Amino acid sequence: PSDYPVEIREHERMHDAVGIERGLREGYAKEALDDLRIHLTTHATLDDRRKHAQGVKQHTKLDRRMEGKKAAINNAKMRYRNLREIMVRLGMPEDDRRFKPLKDEDCKAFVLVMEELQLGDSRKVPSWIWGDFSFVGTMEDKDVKKYLIESKFSTG
């Protein structure tokens, strides 16, 4: 239904089909946000590892992995933004509380420990994307293992 003109989408006989697609798109948008959160977290961890790494070889390896994370972050942002646009077309209000517009400044890692705080961070409210941590409970063992491998201290 999202591909049809508004006159067709808003027809009473399309109501159920529009609702089904919107529900599916909401699930996909939640997954895109979950992916974004995971990649932001692992990128921040890799960045911290890079700050403590020594030698060109370690830096080069971490740089390569961080570039991959940046690409994954950008992909998740693009997927979410596209899905949100479709959901609005399907009738979701622009000011929906769960699926807000995603700005680049929203895409910052969540700071958990005092050592990671930067000057001025204590006065900042975390981005709206961090209002939902349910993605942690839905991660499969292979995802947790991948995260641990990507964020390990050793770069070897």
PyMOL CGO cylinders between C-alpha atoms (Angstrom):
from pymol import cmd
from pymol.cgo import CYLINDER

trace = [
    CYLINDER, 0.00, 0.00, 0.00, 2.82, 2.48, 0.66, 0.3, 1, 1, 1, 1, 1, 1,
    CYLINDER, 2.82, 2.48, 0.66, 3.57, 2.54, -3.08, 0.3, 1, 1, 1, 1, 1, 1,
    CYLINDER, 3.57, 2.54, -3.08, 0.02, 3.55, -4.00, 0.3, 1, 1, 1, 1, 1, 1,
    CYLINDER, 0.02, 3.55, -4.00, -1.22, 7.15, -4.28, 0.3, 1, 1, 1, 1, 1, 1,
    CYLINDER, -1.22, 7.15, -4.28, -2.80, 8.64, -1.17, 0.3, 1, 1, 1, 1, 1, 1,
    CYLINDER, -2.80, 8.64, -1.17, -6.30, 8.35, -2.65, 0.3, 1, 1, 1, 1, 1, 1,
    CYLINDER, -6.30, 8.35, -2.65, -5.92, 4.57, -2.84, 0.3, 1, 1, 1, 1, 1, 1,
    CYLINDER, -5.92, 4.57, -2.84, -4.17, 4.21, 0.55, 0.3, 1, 1, 1, 1, 1, 1,
    CYLINDER, -4.17, 4.21, 0.55, -6.91, 6.15, 2.30, 0.3, 1, 1, 1, 1, 1, 1,
    CYLINDER, -6.91, 6.15, 2.30, -9.77, 4.18, 0.74, 0.3, 1, 1, 1, 1, 1, 1,
    CYLINDER, -9.77, 4.18, 0.74, -11.76, 2.27, 3.36, 0.3, 1, 1, 1, 1, 1, 1,
    CYLINDER, -11.76, 2.27, 3.36, -11.03, -1.09, 1.70, 0.3, 1, 1, 1, 1, 1, 1,
    CYLINDER, -11.03, -1.09, 1.70, -7.29, -0.48, 2.07, 0.3, 1, 1, 1, 1, 1, 1,
    CYLINDER, -7.29, -0.48, 2.07, -7.49, 0.13, 5.83, 0.3, 1, 1, 1, 1, 1, 1,
    CYLINDER, -7.49, 0.13, 5.83, -6.49, -3.42, 6.84, 0.3, 1, 1, 1, 1, 1, 1,
    CYLINDER, -6.49, -3.42, 6.84, -3.70, -3.68, 4.26, 0.3, 1, 1, 1, 1, 1, 1,
    CYLINDER, -3.70, -3.68, 4.26, -2.27, -0.31, 5.32, 0.3, 1, 1, 1, 1, 1, 1,
    CYLINDER, -2.27, -0.31, 5.32, -2.38, -1.41, 8.97, 0.3, 1, 1, 1, 1, 1, 1,
    CYLINDER, -2.38, -1.41, 8.97, -0.60, -4.66, 8.22, 0.3, 1, 1, 1, 1, 1, 1,
    CYLINDER, -0.60, -4.66, 8.22, 2.17, -2.95, 6.25, 0.3, 1, 1, 1, 1, 1, 1,
    CYLINDER, 2.17, -2.95, 6.25, 2.58, -0.26, 8.89, 0.3, 1, 1, 1, 1, 1, 1,
    CYLINDER, 2.58, -0.26, 8.89, 2.94, -2.90, 11.60, 0.3, 1, 1, 1, 1, 1, 1,
    CYLINDER, 2.94, -2.90, 11.60, 5.58, -4.70, 9.57, 0.3, 1, 1, 1, 1, 1, 1,
    CYLINDER, 5.58, -4.70, 9.57, 7.44, -1.46, 8.88, 0.3, 1, 1, 1, 1, 1, 1,
    CYLINDER, 7.44, -1.46, 8.88, 7.39, -0.59, 12.59, 0.3, 1, 1, 1, 1, 1, 1,
    CYLINDER, 7.39, -0.59, 12.59, 9.05, -3.92, 13.36, 0.3, 1, 1, 1, 1, 1, 1,
    CYLINDER, 9.05, -3.92, 13.36, 11.70, -3.28, 10.72, 0.3, 1, 1, 1, 1, 1, 1,
    CYLINDER, 11.70, -3.28, 10.72, 12.26, 0.26, 12.05, 0.3, 1, 1, 1, 1, 1, 1,
    CYLINDER, 12.26, 0.26, 12.05, 12.73, -1.09, 15.58, 0.3, 1, 1, 1, 1, 1, 1,
    CYLINDER, 12.73, -1.09, 15.58, 15.28, -3.58, 14.24, 0.3, 1, 1, 1, 1, 1, 1,
    CYLINDER, 15.28, -3.58, 14.24, 17.11, -0.77, 12.41, 0.3, 1, 1, 1, 1, 1, 1,
    CYLINDER, 17.11, -0.77, 12.41, 17.27, 1.24, 15.66, 0.3, 1, 1, 1, 1, 1, 1,
    CYLINDER, 17.27, 1.24, 15.66, 18.50, -1.84, 17.54, 0.3, 1, 1, 1, 1, 1, 1,
    CYLINDER, 18.50, -1.84, 17.54, 21.22, -2.32, 14.92, 0.3, 1, 1, 1, 1, 1, 1,
    CYLINDER, 21.22, -2.32, 14.92, 22.14, 1.35, 15.21, 0.3, 1, 1, 1, 1, 1, 1,
    CYLINDER, 22.14, 1.35, 15.21, 22.46, 1.09, 19.00, 0.3, 1, 1, 1, 1, 1, 1,
    CYLINDER, 22.46, 1.09, 19.00, 24.63, -2.02, 18.77, 0.3, 1, 1, 1, 1, 1, 1,
    CYLINDER, 24.63, -2.02, 18.77, 26.94, -0.52, 16.14, 0.3, 1, 1, 1, 1, 1, 1,
    CYLINDER, 26.94, -0.52, 16.14, 27.23, 2.79, 18.01, 0.3, 1, 1, 1, 1, 1, 1,
    CYLINDER, 27.23, 2.79, 18.01, 28.22, 0.88, 21.15, 0.3, 1, 1, 1, 1, 1, 1,
    CYLINDER, 28.22, 0.88, 21.15, 30.78, -1.33, 19.42, 0.3, 1, 1, 1, 1, 1, 1,
    CYLINDER, 30.78, -1.33, 19.42, 32.22, 1.65, 17.51, 0.3, 1, 1, 1, 1, 1, 1,
    CYLINDER, 32.22, 1.65, 17.51, 32.70, 3.54, 20.78, 0.3, 1, 1, 1, 1, 1, 1,
    CYLINDER, 32.70, 3.54, 20.78, 34.39, 0.49, 22.31, 0.3, 1, 1, 1, 1, 1, 1,
    CYLINDER, 34.39, 0.49, 22.31, 36.71, 0.13, 19.33, 0.3, 1, 1, 1, 1, 1, 1,
    CYLINDER, 36.71, 0.13, 19.33, 37.50, 3.84, 19.50, 0.3, 1, 1, 1, 1, 1, 1,
    CYLINDER, 37.50, 3.84, 19.50, 38.47, 3.46, 23.15, 0.3, 1, 1, 1, 1, 1, 1,
    CYLINDER, 38.47, 3.46, 23.15, 40.65, 0.46, 22.27, 0.3, 1, 1, 1, 1, 1, 1,
    CYLINDER, 40.65, 0.46, 22.27, 42.34, 2.49, 19.54, 0.3, 1, 1, 1, 1, 1, 1,
    CYLINDER, 42.34, 2.49, 19.54, 43.22, 5.25, 22.01, 0.3, 1, 1, 1, 1, 1, 1,
    CYLINDER, 43.22, 5.25, 22.01, 45.09, 2.69, 24.10, 0.3, 1, 1, 1, 1, 1, 1,
    CYLINDER, 45.09, 2.69, 24.10, 46.61, 0.71, 21.23, 0.3, 1, 1, 1, 1, 1, 1,
    CYLINDER, 46.61, 0.71, 21.23, 50.28, 0.92, 20.49, 0.3, 1, 1, 1, 1, 1, 1,
    CYLINDER, 50.28, 0.92, 20.49, 51.95, 0.52, 17.15, 0.3, 1, 1, 1, 1, 1, 1,
    CYLINDER, 51.95, 0.52, 17.15, 51.00, 1.06, 13.56, 0.3, 1, 1, 1, 1, 1, 1,
    CYLINDER, 51.00, 1.06, 13.56, 49.81, -2.53, 13.08, 0.3, 1, 1, 1, 1, 1, 1,
    CYLINDER, 49.81, -2.53, 13.08, 47.28, -2.33, 15.93, 0.3, 1, 1, 1, 1, 1, 1,
    CYLINDER, 47.28, -2.33, 15.93, 46.09, 1.13, 14.85, 0.3, 1, 1, 1, 1, 1, 1,
    CYLINDER, 46.09, 1.13, 14.85, 45.66, 0.02, 11.24, 0.3, 1, 1, 1, 1, 1, 1,
    CYLINDER, 45.66, 0.02, 11.24, 43.66, -3.04, 12.22, 0.3, 1, 1, 1, 1, 1, 1,
    CYLINDER, 43.66, -3.04, 12.22, 41.41, -1.04, 14.55, 0.3, 1, 1, 1, 1, 1, 1,
    CYLINDER, 41.41, -1.04, 14.55, 40.99, 1.71, 11.95, 0.3, 1, 1, 1, 1, 1, 1,
    CYLINDER, 40.99, 1.71, 11.95, 39.78, -0.86, 9.43, 0.3, 1, 1, 1, 1, 1, 1,
    CYLINDER, 39.78, -0.86, 9.43, 37.29, -2.33, 11.92, 0.3, 1, 1, 1, 1, 1, 1,
    CYLINDER, 37.29, -2.33, 11.92, 36.08, 1.15, 12.89, 0.3, 1, 1, 1, 1, 1, 1,
    CYLINDER, 36.08, 1.15, 12.89, 35.47, 2.01, 9.23, 0.3, 1, 1, 1, 1, 1, 1,
    CYLINDER, 35.47, 2.01, 9.23, 33.32, -1.11, 8.95, 0.3, 1, 1, 1, 1, 1, 1,
    CYLINDER, 33.32, -1.11, 8.95, 31.37, 0.01, 12.02, 0.3, 1, 1, 1, 1, 1, 1,
    CYLINDER, 31.37, 0.01, 12.02, 30.89, 3.49, 10.55, 0.3, 1, 1, 1, 1, 1, 1,
    CYLINDER, 30.89, 3.49, 10.55, 29.47, 1.91, 7.39, 0.3, 1, 1, 1, 1, 1, 1,
    CYLINDER, 29.47, 1.91, 7.39, 27.13, -0.25, 9.49, 0.3, 1, 1, 1, 1, 1, 1,
    CYLINDER, 27.13, -0.25, 9.49, 26.02, 2.82, 11.48, 0.3, 1, 1, 1, 1, 1, 1,
    CYLINDER, 26.02, 2.82, 11.48, 25.29, 4.75, 8.29, 0.3, 1, 1, 1, 1, 1, 1,
    CYLINDER, 25.29, 4.75, 8.29, 23.40, 1.79, 6.84, 0.3, 1, 1, 1, 1, 1, 1,
    CYLINDER, 23.40, 1.79, 6.84, 21.23, 1.47, 9.97, 0.3, 1, 1, 1, 1, 1, 1,
    CYLINDER, 21.23, 1.47, 9.97, 20.52, 5.22, 9.96, 0.3, 1, 1, 1, 1, 1, 1,
    CYLINDER, 20.52, 5.22, 9.96, 19.52, 5.14, 6.29, 0.3, 1, 1, 1, 1, 1, 1,
    CYLINDER, 19.52, 5.14, 6.29, 17.28, 2.08, 6.79, 0.3, 1, 1, 1, 1, 1, 1,
    CYLINDER, 17.28, 2.08, 6.79, 15.54, 3.68, 9.77, 0.3, 1, 1, 1, 1, 1, 1,
    CYLINDER, 15.54, 3.68, 9.77, 15.00, 6.99, 8.00, 0.3, 1, 1, 1, 1, 1, 1,
    CYLINDER, 15.00, 6.99, 8.00, 13.56, 5.26, 4.92, 0.3, 1, 1, 1, 1, 1, 1,
    CYLINDER, 13.56, 5.26, 4.92, 11.26, 3.11, 7.04, 0.3, 1, 1, 1, 1, 1, 1,
    CYLINDER, 11.26, 3.11, 7.04, 10.08, 6.10, 9.07, 0.3, 1, 1, 1, 1, 1, 1,
    CYLINDER, 10.08, 6.10, 9.07, 9.24, 7.96, 5.88, 0.3, 1, 1, 1, 1, 1, 1,
    CYLINDER, 9.24, 7.96, 5.88, 7.13, 5.00, 4.73, 0.3, 1, 1, 1, 1, 1, 1,
    CYLINDER, 7.13, 5.00, 4.73, 5.40, 4.75, 8.13, 0.3, 1, 1, 1, 1, 1, 1,
    CYLINDER, 5.40, 4.75, 8.13, 4.45, 8.43, 7.95, 0.3, 1, 1, 1, 1, 1, 1,
    CYLINDER, 4.45, 8.43, 7.95, 3.09, 7.83, 4.45, 0.3, 1, 1, 1, 1, 1, 1,
    CYLINDER, 3.09, 7.83, 4.45, 1.04, 4.98, 5.95, 0.3, 1, 1, 1, 1, 1, 1,
    CYLINDER, 1.04, 4.98, 5.95, -0.51, 7.27, 8.54, 0.3, 1, 1, 1, 1, 1, 1,
    CYLINDER, -0.51, 7.27, 8.54, 1.93, 7.39, 11.45, 0.3, 1, 1, 1, 1, 1, 1,
    CYLINDER, 1.93, 7.39, 11.45, 1.88, 10.88, 13.01, 0.3, 1, 1, 1, 1, 1, 1,
    CYLINDER, 1.88, 10.88, 13.01, 5.01, 12.97, 12.40, 0.3, 1, 1, 1, 1, 1, 1,
    CYLINDER, 5.01, 12.97, 12.40, 5.34, 13.42, 16.17, 0.3, 1, 1, 1, 1, 1, 1,
    CYLINDER, 5.34, 13.42, 16.17, 5.18, 9.70, 17.02, 0.3, 1, 1, 1, 1, 1, 1,
    CYLINDER, 5.18, 9.70, 17.02, 6.90, 9.13, 20.36, 0.3, 1, 1, 1, 1, 1, 1,
    CYLINDER, 6.90, 9.13, 20.36, 8.55, 5.80, 19.48, 0.3, 1, 1, 1, 1, 1, 1,
    CYLINDER, 8.55, 5.80, 19.48, 9.74, 6.58, 15.97, 0.3, 1, 1, 1, 1, 1, 1,
    CYLINDER, 9.74, 6.58, 15.97, 11.08, 10.11, 16.00, 0.3, 1, 1, 1, 1, 1, 1,
    CYLINDER, 11.08, 10.11, 16.00, 13.02, 11.77, 13.20, 0.3, 1, 1, 1, 1, 1, 1,
    CYLINDER, 13.02, 11.77, 13.20, 16.63, 10.61, 13.44, 0.3, 1, 1, 1, 1, 1, 1,
    CYLINDER, 16.63, 10.61, 13.44, 19.21, 13.37, 13.42, 0.3, 1, 1, 1, 1, 1, 1,
    CYLINDER, 19.21, 13.37, 13.42, 22.92, 12.73, 13.11, 0.3, 1, 1, 1, 1, 1, 1,
    CYLINDER, 22.92, 12.73, 13.11, 23.44, 14.29, 16.55, 0.3, 1, 1, 1, 1, 1, 1,
    CYLINDER, 23.44, 14.29, 16.55, 21.12, 11.60, 18.02, 0.3, 1, 1, 1, 1, 1, 1,
    CYLINDER, 21.12, 11.60, 18.02, 23.63, 8.94, 16.95, 0.3, 1, 1, 1, 1, 1, 1,
    CYLINDER, 23.63, 8.94, 16.95, 26.05, 9.00, 19.83, 0.3, 1, 1, 1, 1, 1, 1,
    CYLINDER, 26.05, 9.00, 19.83, 27.02, 6.10, 22.06, 0.3, 1, 1, 1, 1, 1, 1,
    CYLINDER, 27.02, 6.10, 22.06, 25.42, 5.84, 25.48, 0.3, 1, 1, 1, 1, 1, 1,
    CYLINDER, 25.42, 5.84, 25.48, 27.95, 6.56, 28.24, 0.3, 1, 1, 1, 1, 1, 1,
    CYLINDER, 27.95, 6.56, 28.24, 27.80, 3.99, 31.03, 0.3, 1, 1, 1, 1, 1, 1,
    CYLINDER, 27.80, 3.99, 31.03, 30.95, 4.60, 33.07, 0.3, 1, 1, 1, 1, 1, 1,
    CYLINDER, 30.95, 4.60, 33.07, 32.45, 7.77, 34.51, 0.3, 1, 1, 1, 1, 1, 1,
    CYLINDER, 32.45, 7.77, 34.51, 35.76, 7.25, 32.69, 0.3, 1, 1, 1, 1, 1, 1,
    CYLINDER, 35.76, 7.25, 32.69, 33.97, 7.62, 29.35, 0.3, 1, 1, 1, 1, 1, 1,
    CYLINDER, 33.97, 7.62, 29.35, 32.32, 10.94, 30.23, 0.3, 1, 1, 1, 1, 1, 1,
    CYLINDER, 32.32, 10.94, 30.23, 33.65, 13.98, 28.46, 0.3, 1, 1, 1, 1, 1, 1,
    CYLINDER, 33.65, 13.98, 28.46, 33.57, 17.54, 29.76, 0.3, 1, 1, 1, 1, 1, 1,
    CYLINDER, 33.57, 17.54, 29.76, 29.97, 18.78, 29.72, 0.3, 1, 1, 1, 1, 1, 1,
    CYLINDER, 29.97, 18.78, 29.72, 28.37, 15.34, 29.24, 0.3, 1, 1, 1, 1, 1, 1,
    CYLINDER, 28.37, 15.34, 29.24, 26.86, 15.32, 32.74, 0.3, 1, 1, 1, 1, 1, 1,
    CYLINDER, 26.86, 15.32, 32.74, 24.52, 18.16, 31.72, 0.3, 1, 1, 1, 1, 1, 1,
    CYLINDER, 24.52, 18.16, 31.72, 23.36, 16.42, 28.54, 0.3, 1, 1, 1, 1, 1, 1,
    CYLINDER, 23.36, 16.42, 28.54, 20.29, 14.25, 28.31, 0.3, 1, 1, 1, 1, 1, 1,
    CYLINDER, 20.29, 14.25, 28.31, 20.91, 11.02, 26.36, 0.3, 1, 1, 1, 1, 1, 1,
    CYLINDER, 20.91, 11.02, 26.36, 19.41, 10.91, 22.89, 0.3, 1, 1, 1, 1, 1, 1,
    CYLINDER, 19.41, 10.91, 22.89, 15.88, 9.53, 22.49, 0.3, 1, 1, 1, 1, 1, 1,
    CYLINDER, 15.88, 9.53, 22.49, 17.30, 6.42, 20.80, 0.3, 1, 1, 1, 1, 1, 1,
    CYLINDER, 17.30, 6.42, 20.80, 18.57, 5.26, 24.20, 0.3, 1, 1, 1, 1, 1, 1,
    CYLINDER, 18.57, 5.26, 24.20, 15.09, 5.24, 25.75, 0.3, 1, 1, 1, 1, 1, 1,
    CYLINDER, 15.09, 5.24, 25.75, 14.72, 1.56, 24.81, 0.3, 1, 1, 1, 1, 1, 1,
    CYLINDER, 14.72, 1.56, 24.81, 17.22, -1.06, 25.94, 0.3, 1, 1, 1, 1, 1, 1,
    CYLINDER, 17.22, -1.06, 25.94, 15.02, -4.04, 25.09, 0.3, 1, 1, 1, 1, 1, 1,
    CYLINDER, 15.02, -4.04, 25.09, 17.41, -4.89, 22.23, 0.3, 1, 1, 1, 1, 1, 1,
    CYLINDER, 17.41, -4.89, 22.23, 19.93, -6.19, 24.78, 0.3, 1, 1, 1, 1, 1, 1,
    CYLINDER, 19.93, -6.19, 24.78, 17.55, -8.96, 25.88, 0.3, 1, 1, 1, 1, 1, 1,
    CYLINDER, 17.55, -8.96, 25.88, 16.79, -9.98, 22.31, 0.3, 1, 1, 1, 1, 1, 1,
    CYLINDER, 16.79, -9.98, 22.31, 20.40, -10.43, 21.24, 0.3, 1, 1, 1, 1, 1, 1,
    CYLINDER, 20.40, -10.43, 21.24, 21.24, -14.01, 20.37, 0.3, 1, 1, 1, 1, 1, 1,
    CYLINDER, 21.24, -14.01, 20.37, 24.35, -15.71, 21.71, 0.3, 1, 1, 1, 1, 1, 1,
    CYLINDER, 24.35, -15.71, 21.71, 26.09, -15.34, 18.34, 0.3, 1, 1, 1, 1, 1, 1,
    CYLINDER, 26.09, -15.34, 18.34, 25.43, -11.56, 18.42, 0.3, 1, 1, 1, 1, 1, 1,
    CYLINDER, 25.43, -11.56, 18.42, 26.83, -11.27, 21.95, 0.3, 1, 1, 1, 1, 1, 1,
    CYLINDER, 26.83, -11.27, 21.95, 29.86, -13.33, 20.93, 0.3, 1, 1, 1, 1, 1, 1,
    CYLINDER, 29.86, -13.33, 20.93, 30.41, -11.12, 17.86, 0.3, 1, 1, 1, 1, 1, 1,
    CYLINDER, 30.41, -11.12, 17.86, 30.17, -7.99, 20.04, 0.3, 1, 1, 1, 1, 1, 1,
    CYLINDER, 30.17, -7.99, 20.04, 32.67, -9.38, 22.53, 0.3, 1, 1, 1, 1, 1, 1,
    CYLINDER, 32.67, -9.38, 22.53, 35.08, -10.34, 19.74, 0.3, 1, 1, 1, 1, 1, 1,
    CYLINDER, 35.08, -10.34, 19.74, 34.78, -6.91, 18.13, 0.3, 1, 1, 1, 1, 1, 1,
    CYLINDER, 34.78, -6.91, 18.13, 35.29, -5.09, 21.40, 0.3, 1, 1, 1, 1, 1, 1,
    CYLINDER, 35.29, -5.09, 21.40, 38.03, -7.24, 22.92, 0.3, 1, 1, 1, 1, 1, 1,
    CYLINDER, 38.03, -7.24, 22.92, 41.17, -5.64, 24.31, 0.3, 1, 1, 1, 1, 1, 1,
    CYLINDER, 41.17, -5.64, 24.31, 43.46, -7.62, 22.13, 0.3, 1, 1, 1, 1, 1, 1,
    CYLINDER, 43.46, -7.62, 22.13, 43.68, -6.60, 18.49, 0.3, 1, 1, 1, 1, 1, 1,
    CYLINDER, 43.68, -6.60, 18.49, 45.43, -9.76, 17.43, 0.3, 1, 1, 1, 1, 1, 1,
]
cmd.load_cgo(trace, "trace")
